[in-house]
């Protein structure tokens, strides 16, 4: 089984994926994570999904709040993406030094530079192995300040701009 897991990880590293930030506000606490698993689910109604490790703080917070945001990151957001992906980072001050503003609907941090921001409300959550799948209805779509900048992608274990 360990060989299969390593082989699978290496295979998925070859799949270029857009890099997004998932964020939410739990009381006065901002939580955010980097995700490459954001997918458009439906147009009517507009829905997206992302996956989160079942033990993540952000996953726990989804039990208390159903509002969250997706920031589709642009090139130039590499440092922010790497910081939000660090395992075991402190819950307090996760966004110190990361450029962001608040979403009007969710109150969640909208990370910059981004091509677009989505504000969402959770529709359902289901377990899938060691992760949970979170599906949400999109309640707001906003062009980011870097809407025409190259996208940030994850490929071969590296973050890189993609035109």
Secondary structure, 3 states (H helix, E strand, C coil): CHHHHHHHHHHHHCCCEECEEEEEEECCEEEEEEECCCEEEEECCEEEEEEEECCCHHHHHCCCCCEEEEEEEECCCHHHHHHHHCCCCCCCCCCCCCCEEECCCCCCEEECCEEEEEEEEEEEEEEECCEEEEEEEEEEEEECCCCCCCEEEEECCEEEEEC
